[in-house]
Amino acid sequence: MIWCPRCEQGWVIAARVKERDDTFMVCKECDTVWEDGDPVAKAPYVILEEYMARFGKSQLWTNLEQLEG
């Protein structure tokens, strides 16, 4: 796991939206999502709510499958 470079308060884990195959990285504390590459403090990143809205789902962690952590 990686310590979040954005909030510096949580762990970043690999995850995916249930029923989808694409994976991403997400901070368990601030809900920042990195779709490509390693987590960095500056953009490009999105907030989990915005990311999940693309798939018509709420930002609840029950809609995610944690792949590590």
Secondary structure, 3 states (H helix, E strand, C coil): CEECCCCCCCEEEEEEECCCCCEEEEECCCCEEECCCCCCCCCCCEEHHHHHHCCCCCCCHHHEEECCC
